[in-house]
Amino acid sequence: MSGAAAIRAGLEECAALPEGRQKAERLEVLAAQARTAGNRSLEGEVLLALVEAYLYAAEGDRMPVAAGRLLRLLDDFPAELGPLSYSIHWRLKWMTHSLVGNPAVPLETTHRWLDELQSRYRERGYSARPVLALRSLLAQETGDFETAAAAMEASIAAPDDAMADCDACEHNGWGAWREAAGDDEGALQFWAPLLDGELTCAEEPHRVLGQALLPLLRTGRVEDARSAHLKGYQLARRTLSLREAVGQHIEFCALTGNEARGLEILTEHVAWLAPQGEEVSRRLGFICGVTVLLRRLTALGHDDLPVGDRTAGAALDDLEREIGDICARYDARNGTHVVSERVAARLSREPLLDRLPLGSPVRLPRPAGAAVPVPPRPSQASLEDLVAEARRLSALRHPHADEAWERVGAAGTELPEPVAARVELRRAGTAMEQDPGAAYARLLAVADRFERLGDRADALEARAGAAVALAYAGDRAGGESLAETVTAEAAAAYAQGTLDAEKYLAARRAGAYVAVSTLAGPDGPVETDVLAARARVEAELSTAEELGGTGRAGTYHDMLARIFLLLGDLDAARTHLTAALGRYRDAGMPWLAARPAGMLGQIALDQGDPESAEGHVSAALEHGGDLLPAEEAAELGSLLVEALTRQPGRELDVVGAALAAAARWDGLSEPDTLHNTFAAARAYHVLDRHGEAAALFEEVIPRVEVPYEGEAVARTRAQYGRSLAELGRHREAAEQFVMAARLVQDDPDAKELHAELAWSAAEALQFAGRPDEALPAFRRAARLWGDLGMIVPRVRCLRAAAWLMDWTGGDTAEDEDGDTEPPGVTAMRAVLAELESLPGAEPSEEVAAELAETRRQLDAMLDDGFDSCDFDEDEGEDEE
């Protein structure tokens, strides 16, 4: 083998090597050999490959020597290197770009190469557009923002030609410039064609979907930020050169209350924490995003969680030291603190949202050794202040009233007896649901304490609670008797003027609560009990309205609504629910309005009015805010999703509501969590936003069997498969279709679905480049359609199989005259014969169309001039 041939063989071997030092070393040897071989064109090819190897091995400081030698060759031997001129000038641009971001290369060297690049582009008539963009980038790095702006604006205005970056990369750079200048809106305007999918390239929109995450949040485009994360992480996650984008997704999770998801992503890429020979700027971008997460985990008490072979706290220490070293190198080269200040600002970012639901079911464990915390005592608050606040919240029936009394109980000082009795009253009442019998005894005991203190009003309130507890414990008669006694005593005290209206209403509430408690039970209430409860509650409502007890009146309207629902009177129930809403709002108790609003929503949905249901449920969630019990809030969230799902065109709203509902159910009910996540995934699917849909399906599909039956699981996997197919992930799509088909293959009620899934699997296998598996899959689908008597899909599957046979070749067959023909032609003739043999004097319109199409495809196959994209234009089944 000649010297030149050996060098070319070495070049081919190097092309198969992974990027890194080994590849660069091999090319260095080849470059030395080529220099003595006397073949200048070959030497130029080797040097081009060496420059690129240095670029991808993070050895940018070595590139100028190889590039300078390459340029001298071009100058000295223009005829021999002429065919390489375009590649040389293109690589020269990317080499210079690498120098800009490399702290090991002095600024003087970088400026010299920028001048060289500009001079050579000018000599050859290339636009200065990319050179100006690089000058802007260097000015940004050194803190000369006026120069950066002027250079970038000049770059944008300069002519576009063959040396300019692609449109997608240019828009990315323009947006990055504006974002670095603090102009989020300007950045998003430049990035819009990338985010909308109008401009793409090998690494776009992969990169911009990470870069835009925080600007989208900061400008209030929360749904777009979630979408960018779901779609963008899937694009970037498996690509080493996109590590910066992965870091941005990790940071996004840390700043949106999704620390557990961020840790999950980091765990998937934990190997990247060790240097991989990447460019310093790319490494810095990645580990900064990771450090933001690790700082959040530490702040939340999770510094002991494992991150690879270290704890989060240890990894944080190591990365912060490395970041400090890298920033010091940049600052030393640049003569400014721009890079270190920018990084410090990034690392000190606080969360932008408490929680943005992303559809991920992972949660952080409880910090080791954490106990149930006592509600914090407000700073400088005296015991008197704490008691006053607790009384205020109790009067409002505020959900935090119990916490307020616990703060009183934990005040760290001996409580006055009236205050201690009040704390015990609250605690005893809180225990009623768990153990009403014990609560009854405790309430009677605290009532005695109040009596000894001469506090008749609180004693009556405690005994009223004891009556309710007794009824809850199963002693209905005892509860009724005690309630009547307390009510009579309270009425007497009120008549004598020793009890005010508020305390009077509090004491006599027991009668209504005991009456309503009799309606609960596994066998349902007796009608006489329902009517008796109605009469008692109506009487209490009348008294409350008469005495101005607006909040109490709201409660009684709420009770009456439930009673009328038992009686089947929806109109009366709606009237009382609406009244309850109004009374609670008037009383300044909006958190209590959530329940009647939610019930109005359920009634509206049951009666086929999803728009009204949406309004009621949205109001319920707004009224309740963060004060609702977790399960009640979760149920309202699911109800809102159902109301939105029943309204065509509301899919984007369904996404947000469903992911919020899934987050509310997380930790309470896995089936409900999954159900709502799938609702969001399906909504994205319907919107043809398949990147987001596939991301959500992938998160929860491993647990899909939890809430669903076989056919529902199959349809879910089918939707996932279609989204994967739309993304070009045909191999994964085929797997989903195959698994879905297996789920329904033995279900006699799902034969058509089985056939559809088999057909979809065959098409996915075909597009995945697996013809050996696609061919039997098409034949199987054809048999299934034939068993159903459905001619059109059957012949389309058979035609697809014929084309696969034609493309892949195979043994020829003899026709009737003894001539041989390709197997695909034979198969297509068989399809035609089957159609022609169908009974009936005149074929149906559909069969006639398939006959014509089969003849056209047969003729094209025989002519061998058929465009393979034509045959399936009209053959895919409509999506459900």
N, C-alpha and C positions, 0 to 999 in steps of 0.2 A: 504494500500500500504506500503510495507516495506521501510526502509530507503534507501536502494540501489536503489529500483525501483523509489522512489521519486526523487532521485538525477539524475537518468537517464532521467526521464521525464523533469526535470529542464534543463538538457543539451540540450534536443531536443527543448525545448522552447527557450533557448538562441540562438540556431542556426538560428532561424527565426528573431531575433532582429537585428536592424541596428547596425553598428559598432559605438562605443562611450562609454561614461562613464556609462550609464545605463546598458549596456551589461556587462561591466567589473565589476560593483558592484554586479550584480546578480551572476556572476561566482565566485567572492570572497566569497560570502555567501555559494555557493555550495562547494567551496574548503574547507571551514572551516567544513562544514557538512561531507564531504567525509573523512576528516582527522580522525574523530571520528567513522566513520562507520566500519572501519576495513577492507575494501575492497581496497587493495593497487592498483590493476589494475584500478579500477574505479577512485580512487584519482588521479592516473596518467593521465587518460583521461581528468578529470576536469582541472588539472594544465596545460596540453597542450592547452586546449581551452582558459584558462586564459592568458597564454603567448601570444597567437595569438591575443586575444582581446586587450591586452595592446599595441601590435604592431600597430594595426589598429586604436586605439584610441589616438595615439600619446602620449602614456604614457610609453615610453621606459625606463625611469628611474625606473619604478616599475617592469620591467621584470626580472632583476637579482634575486630578492627575490624569485619569483615564480619559476624561472628556477633552482635556487640552491636547492630549496626544491624538485623539480622534479628529479634532478640528485641524490640527496641523496636517494630518494626512489628507483631509478634504482640500485644504489650501494648496498642498504640494502636488496632489494627484487628482485634480478635479474630474478628469475623464474617467478614471477607474472607480472613484467613489461617487460619481454623479448619481447613479441609481439609488444610492443610500442617502442622498442629500435630505430628502423629506424626513426620513426616520431620524437622522442625526439632529436636525433642528427641532423635531418634536421631543426627542429625549433630552435635548439641551434645556428645553423649557421645564420639563419635570425635574431634571437635576437641580436647576436653579430654585425651583419651588422647595425642594428638599433642603437646600442650603438655608433658605429663609427660616425654617423651623428647627434648625439644628444648632444647639448652643455650643457645639464643639467647633463650629466654623466661625472665624472672626468676621465681624461686620465688614471690614475692609475687603475681605475675600468675596463676601456675598455681593457687595456693591460692584466689585470689579466684574463679577460674572453677570450681574444684571446689565452693566454697560455693554459687555461682550454680546449678550443675547440681543439687546436692542440694536446694536450696530449690525450684527449679522442679519437680523430680520429686515432692517432697513435696506441693506445691500441687495437682498433677494426679493424685495418688494412685498414682504409680509407686513401685515398690520401690527402696530404697536399695542394692540388691545391686550394680549396676554401679559406683555412686559409691564404695562401700566398696572395691571391687576396685581402682579407680584410686588411692584414697588409699594402699592397701597398696603399689601399684607405685611411687608417688612416695617412700614411706618406704623402700622397698628401695634406691632410687636414692641416697638421701641417707644411708643407713647406720643408720637408726632401725629396727632389726630387730624390736624388741618391738612398736612401733606397727604395723609391717608385718604381723606375725603376728596381732595382735588384729584389725586391719581385715580381713584376708583371712578369718579364721575367722568374723567377723561377716557378711561378704559371703556366704560359703557357707551360713550359717544363715538368711539373709534370704529372704523370699518371692521366688519366681521369677515374672516377668511378661513382658509384651511388650517391655520395654526392656532386659531382660537379653540378654547375648550368647547365641549358640546354645550348646547343650550341648557341642559339640566344642571351640569356642573357650574356653569356661569351663574345661573340664578341662585344656586346654593351659596356661592361666594358673595354675591351681592347681599343676600339676606344675612349672612354671617357678619358682614361689615356693619350693617344697620343694627343688628342685635348687640354687637360689641359696643356700639355707640349708645346703647340704651334705648333704641327706637324699636320696640317690639312690633308696633303696627307697621312700620316701614319694612321690617324684616319679613313679616308675614305676607305683605304684599308681593315682595320678590319671590317668596317661597310658594305662593298660591298655585302656580302652574304645576309645581312638583307635588304639593299636597293633594291637588285635585286629580293627579294622574295624567295631566296633559303632556308633561315632559318626563321622560324616563331615560335611564342609561343603566350600565352594569351595577352602579352603586347608588342610584337614585330611583325611587325616593327613600331608599334604606337609610341613608345618612340624615336627610332632612327631617324625617319623621322622629328621629331622636333629638335633633337640634331644636325643633319647634315646640317640644313638649312644654317647657316652662313659659316661653312667650305666649303660647295659647292659653295657659292658665292665668297668666298675669293680665291678659286682655279679656278675661271672662269667658273664653270659649272652652268651657269645661268639657262639653260633649266631644268637641273636636280633639281635645287633648287625650281623652280616653281612647277615642278611635285611633289616633296616631300611635298610642302605646300598643294597643292590641294588634294593629296591623304591622307597625314598625319593628317590634321586637321579634316577631316571627321571621321577618326578612333578614334581620341582622344576626340572629342568635348563633348561627353555625359558621360565621365567617370571621376569621381572625383579623382581617384588615378592617373590619367594622367594629373593633373593640371599643372605640370611642362612643359609638352609638349605643352599645350595650351598657356602657357606664352611665350614659344619660338616662336610659330606661331604669337602671337601678336607682339613680338619684331621684327620678320622678316618683318611683314607688315610696322612697323615703320621705318625700315632701307632701305626699297625699294620703298619709295614714295607712299605707300598704307596706309597712316595714317587713311583714312576713313574706309577702310576694317578692320584695326586693332581695331578701335573704335567700329565697328559693332560686332566683335568677343567679345570684352570686355563687351559690353552691354548684349550679350547673357549669359555671365558668371559673371555678376556684383555681384551676390550673393556670389561668391567665394572670393570677396574682404574682407568679414568678415571671421574671423578664423572659420574653420570647424572642429577643433580638429585634424588637420592633423599633420604629422611630420614637425618639424621646417624646415628641409632642403627642403622638398617639397614646403612648403609655401614660403620660401625665393626664390626658383626658379621661382615660379609663379609670385609673386609680383614684382620681379626684371624685368621680361619681361614686365609687365604692366607699370612699372615706366619708362622704356625706351620709351614707347609710349606716356605716359603723358608728359614727357619732350619734346618730339617732338611737341606735340599739343601746349604746352605752347610757344615753340619757334616760332611756326607759328601763334601765336596770338589767339589760340583757348582755352585758359585756362578757358573760361566761358561756354564751352559746358557741357551738363549734363552727369554725370557718376553716374547712380543710383540716390540717393537723394542728391548728392553733385555735385559741378562743378569739371571739370578736375583739375583745380588748387588746390582746397581744397583736392581732393583725392590724388594728388601728394604730398602735404605737409604731409598728414597723413601717406602715405606709406613710404616716405623717413625717417620719424621719426621711424617707425617700423623697417625698414631695418637697420637703425643705431643701434637700440637696439639689434637686432638679431646678427648683426656682432660683437658688443661689447661682447656679450655672448660667441660667438665662439672664439674671440681673447683672452678673459680671460681664457677660458678653455685650449686653445692650447698653450698659451704663445707666440703667434706670431700674426702678422697682415696679414697673408696670406689670410684669408677669406675676411676681409674688403677691402684689396687691389684688390682682384679678383672681388669683387662686384663693387667697384668703377670704375674699368676698364670697366666692362660691362655697367654700367649706363652712362658712358661718351662716348659710341660708337656713331660715326657719321654715317649718311646714307652711304651705300655701293653703291647704285644706285639711280639716280634721279627718275626713275620710271621703275618698272618691271610690265608689265601688267599681272594681275591675273584673268581677266574675271569678276571682281566684278563691278557692275554698280554704287556703292555708291560713293558720293563725299562729301568732307567737305564743309560746308557753307562758305560764305565769312566772314572773321572776322568782328565783329560788329564795325560800325563806320569807316570802311576802305574806303578810297577815291581812285580814280584812281591816282596812283603815278606818279609824274614827274620823268622822267628818272634821275637816280642819276648823280650828277656832279662828274667827276673823281677828286680824291684828288689832290690838289695843281695845278689844271688846270686853266690857265688864260683865259680871254675872247678870246685872240688871238688864244690860243690853241684850244679852243672849236670851233671857227669859222673855223680854218684850218681843223679840223677833220670833221666838217659838210660839208665843200666844197669837201674834199677828198671822203667822202662816197657818196655825190651827183654825183660826176663825175663817180663813179663806179656803180651808180644806185642801191646802196646797200639798202636792206630792212630797215636798221636802220637809214637811212639818215633823215627821218622825226623826229625820236627821237633825233638825233644829233642837228637838228635845234631847237627842243623844249628845249634842254638843253641850247642852246644859248639864247633863249627867256626867260628862267628862271634863267639867270645868276645873277640876283639880282643887276644889275646896269643899268643905262640908256645906251641904245645901240646907237652907232653911226648910223646916218641915213642910210648909205649904208647897214649896217648889219641888221637894223630893216626892211628895205625894202626886204632884202633877206629872212628874217624869214617870212614876210607876203607873199612873192611869194610862199614859200613852203606850207604854210597853205592854201592859195587859191587853189593851185593845188591839194592838198589832198582832198579838199571839192568838187572836180569836180564830183565824182561819186554820192554823196548824193544829191547835188543840183547844176547841171551844170549852170543853169541860174544865180544863185548868184555868182558862181565861175567866170563866164564870167565878171561880173561887177567888182569883186574884182581884177581880173587879169589885166583888163584895167586900174584900178586905180593904181595898183602897177607899171604898165608900165609907167604911167605918172610920178610917183615918181623917177623912174630910169632916165627918160628923163631929169627931173629937176636936177638930180645929174650928168648929162652928161655921164651916163653909157648906151651907145647905145646898147651894146651887150645884157645886161640883159633886157633892154626894149624890144628888139626884141624877146627874149625868152619868156617874159611874154605875149606879144601880140600873139605869136604862140600858147601858152597855151589857150589864150582867144578864138582863132579861133576854136580850138578843142572843148572847152566848149560850144561854140555857136552851133556847129554841134550836139553835144550830147544833147543840149536843144531842138533840133528839127528844128533849122534854118539851113538847109543844105546849101542853097545858100549863106547865110550870112557867114557861116563858110568857104566855099570854097573861097569866095571873099576875106575875110580877110587873109586867108592862102596864097593866091596868092600875095597879097600886101606885106605881111611880107617876103615871099620868094624872091620877086623881090628886096626889100630894102636890105635884107641880102646879096643877090648876088652882088649888087652894092657895098656894104660896103666891102665885101670880095675882090672884084676886086680892090678896092682902097687901100687894105692893112690895113683897120681900124678894121677888124674882122678876128680872127684866124679861122682855119678850124673847130675846135671843136665847137666854138660858132655858126659858120655858119651852121653846120649840125644840131645843136640844134634848130636853128630858122626855118630852112626849113622842119623840121620833120612834121609840121602841115599838109602839103598837103597830105602826105601818111595816117596820122591818120584820117583826115576828109574823105578821099576816102574810107577807110576801114569801118568807122563808118556807112556808108550808106548801108552796107551789112547786118547789124543787123535789126531784125524786126520779128514780129510774122508770116508774110506771106512769109518770105524768100526773098532773093535778086532777082532783075531783072538781067538777063544775061548781058545786056549792062553795068549795074553798076559793075558787077563782072569783066568784061573785062577792063573797065575803071580803076578800082582799081588796077588790075594787072599791067596795063601799068604804072600807076603812081608810084606804089611801085617798079617796076623794074627800073624805072628811078632813084628813090631815092637810090636804092641799088647800081646802077652803080656809082653814085656820091660819096656815102659813101666809096665804095671800092677804088675809085680813090684817095680820100683824106685821106685814112688810118684810117677811122672811123670803127674800127673792131667791137666794141660793137653795133654801129648803124647798121652795116651790118648784124649782128646777128638778130636784131629786124626785119629787112626787109625780111630776109630769113624766119623768123618765120611767118610773115604776108603772104608771098607768099605761104607757105605751107598750110595755112588755105584757101587761095583763090583757090589753086589747088584741095583741098579736095571738095570745093563747085563745082568745075568743073568736079569732078569725076576722076581726074588723080592722082592715088595713087603713081605711080612711081615718078612723079614730086614732089609730096608732101613729099615723103620720102627723096628725094634728098635735098630739101630745109631744112627739119628738121635736117638732118645730118649736113648740112652746118651751120645752126644756132647753133647747139651744139658746133661745132668747133670754130666758131667766139666768142661765149660767153666764152669759156674756154681760148682762146688766149687773150681775153681782160681782163682776171682776174675777170670774173663775173659768177662763176659757179652756183650761185643761180638762174640766169636767164636760165641756161641750163636745169633746172628741167622740165619745161613745154614741150619743144620739145622732151626731152627724154621720158616723159610720153606719149606723142602723138605717138611716134614711138612704144612704148609698146602696146598701144591700137590697132594700126594698125596691129601689128604682131599677137596679140591675135585674132582679127577679121578674120585674114587670116589663123588661125589654127596653129600658131607657138608659143606655150606657152613658149618654152625655150628661144627664142629670146625676147619675151615679158617680161619674168622675168628679163633678163639682162638689158633691157632698163629701166624698172620701178625701179629696184634696183639702177641703176645709177642715175635716177631722184631723188630718195630719198636721195642718198648720196650727190648729187650736192646741193640739197636744204637744207639739214641738218635741223637745227632748225629755218631756216629763211623763210620757206614757210608759206604762209597763212594757217590757220588751216584747212579750208575746202579743199584746194588743196592737202595738205598732207594727209588728210583722204581719198580723192578719189584715190590718188596713192596707199595708203595702201590697199584699197579694190581691186584695180587692180592687185596688187602683189598677194593677196590671190587667186584671180581667176586664175591667171597664174599658180600658184603652184598647185592648186586643179586639174587642167587639166593634171598634170604630175603624172602618177602612181608612187607609192613608195616615194612620197615626203610628206607624212602625218605629219611627225615630223616638217618639215619646215612650213607646213601649220599652225600648232599650234602657233608657235611664231609669224608668220606674221599676223594671224587672230586676236590674242589677242592684238597685237600692233595696228592693224587697229581699233579694237573695242575701244581701249583707245583713239585713235585719234577722233573717231566719238562721243565719250561721250560728251554730252552737245550740240552737233550739230544736231544729228539725232538718236533718239532712235531705229527706225527700223534698221538702219545700224549698230548700236552698237550691237544689239541682233543678227542680221544676222551673223556678224563676230564671235561673241562668240559661236554661234551654230556651225559655221564652225570648230572652234577649238575643240569643244566637239565631233563632229562627227569624226574628224581626230583621236583623242584619242581613240574613240570607235573602229574605223577600226584597230588601232594598238593593240587592246585588252588591252589597259591600262584603264580599266574600273573604277578604283578609281578616276583617274583624270577626265575622261569623266563624271562620275556621279556628281562630285563636280561642274563642269561647268554647266551641265544641271540643277542642283538644283538651281544655282544662277539665271538663267534667264527663267526657264520654267514657272514661274508664269506670265510672260509677253509675252509668246510665240505667243499669238493671234495678237500682234501688226503688224508684217510684213507678216504673212503667211495666206494662205487659209486653209480650213478644212483638206484636205488630207495631205498637207505638215505638219500641226500641228500634225496630227495623226502619221505620219512616224517619226517625231521628238520624240514624246512621246514613240513610240515603241522602238526607239534606246535607250532612257533613261531607259526604262523598261528592255531591254536586259542587259544593263550595271549593273543595280541594281541586276538583277538575277544572273549575274556572280559573284557579290560580296556577294551573299547569302542573300540579302535583298529582299526576295521573296514577302513579304507582300506589300512593297512599289512598287515592280515591277508589281504586280497584279493591283494595283491602276492605274498605268500609262497605262497598256494595256486596262483596262476597259474604262478609259477616252478616249483613242485613238479610241477604237471601237465605242463608242457613237458618235464620231465626223463624222464617215463615214457610219453609219448604214443606212442612208437614201440616200446615194449617189449611183445611179445606175452604175456609172463608177468605183466604188471602192469595188465591192462585194468580190473580191478575197482578197483584203487587209483586209476587214472586217472579213472574215473567219480566216485569219492568226492571226489577233489580238485576236479574240475570243479564238482560240486555245492556243495562248501564255498566255492569262489571265488564262485559265483553268490550264495550267501547273504550273504557278506561284502560284495559289491558292492551288494547290496540295502540292507543296514544302513548302508553308507557313504553312502547317498543318491545312488547312481549307477545309476538304473534303466535308462538307455539301454544300459549295459554289462551289467547284471544280466540283462536279458531274453534276449539271445542266449546268455548263459552258462547260464541254466536250460535253454534249448532244446538246447544242445550236451550238457549233462549228461544230459538225457532221451534223446538219441540214443545216447549211450554205454551207458546202462543198457538201452536197447532192444536194442542189439547183443549184449548179454550175456544177453538173455532174462529180465531181472529187472523184473517188472511194477511192483511196489510202489514202488521208488525212482523209476522212470520217471514214473509218474502223479503222484507228489508234486512232482517237478520241473515237470511240465506244469501242475499246478494253481497252483504258485507263479508261473509265467510268466503264467497267465491273470489272477491277481490284480494283477500288475504292470501288465498291459495295462489292467485296469479302473481302477486308480489313476491312471495317467498319461494315460488317454483315448486318442483316436485316431479314425480313420474308422470309421463304423458299417458293418455288413454286413447283407445281406438274408437272412431265413430262408426256409424252404420256401414260406411263404405270401406272400412279397414284403414282409413287414414288416422294418423295420430294427431292429438291436440293437447294443449296444456290443461292441467287439471282445473284451473280457474274457469276456463272456457266451458269445460264439461259441466262444472257445477252451475254456471250461469245458464247454460242450456236447460239444465234440470229445473231451475226456478221457472224459466219460461214455459217449459212443458207442463209444469204443475198448474200454472195460471191458465194455460190454454185448455187444460182438461177439466176445469171447473164446470159443473153442470149448469145448465141454463142457456137459453137461446141467446140472450143478450147479457153480457157481463154488466155488473153494477158500475156506477161511475167510478168508485174507488178502485175496483179491479181493473177497469179499463185503463185508468191512469197508471196502475202498477205494471200492466202489460206493456204500455208504451215506454215506460221508464226502463223496464227490464230489457226490452229490445234495444233501446238507445245505449244502455250500458254494455250489452253484449257486442254491439257493433263497435263501440269504443275499445273494448277489450281486444277484439279481433284486429282493429286498426292499430292497436298499441299506441294510441295517441290521446288517451283519456287522461284528463287532469284528475289526479286522485282526490282532490279536494271537492270535486263536483258531486260524487256519487252519494254523499250523505247530507247534502244541503237540506233536504226536506225529510230526513228520515228519523230525526230524534223525536222522541215522544214529548208532548207538552209536560211541563213540570206541574206537579199537583198544586 
